[in-house]
């Protein structure tokens, strides 16, 4: 399943593995240091005893490093608990329509859907949908008087349906007299589930994972009549 605006699911595991490796290394080094110190003390010249101040300083340094690793472990445990609490809170989003600060939307059992806002009064709007590789898979002309929402059911030019996955919407907005207007695009979908990788909270929306950090709005599923179908551009 595609993840948008999220880190890999192995982030938490990698951090825990790194800490275990660091702890094992410092423990092995400390044990070796104690063995060498004991051997030197047992075999020192009683008439010329060695200076122990340097060894005492190293003991303090080892202790400080070990304490720092323990504090890091405690902080990671606290963060894991906070992540679990955040996931429990995010579960309230299930069944709601979520809007994300992203032009990437999922095509699954439901059409890929976006909302958009044009800064100005458009004369013509052209929509282009691209797949994960950047290939244009759908292009259509949108009635400029019907601003607000754009959906694509995955139908390709040859009548077949595009595979499920993540798709990106881009708009070209003609304001007249050769002026191109700016637009803001958000992806929209119904939240089906909530997961965590131990660090991030991810929302399952129409077959893809969206980071909760990109969430900009949550509302009840729209019951309004669907927007008129955009007019496909001639091939």
Secondary structure, 3 states (H helix, E strand, C coil): CEEECCCCCCHHHHHHHHHHHHHHHHHHHHHHHHHHHHHHHHCCCCCCCCCCHHHHHHHHHHHHHHHHHHHHHHHHHHHHHHHHHHHHHHHHHCCCEEEECCCEEEECCCCEEEEEEECCCCCEEEEEEECCCCCEEEEEEECCCCCCEEEECCECCCCCECCCEEEEEEEEEEEECCEEECEEEEEEEEEEEEEECCCCEEEEECCEEEEHHHEEEEECCCCCCCCCCCEECCC
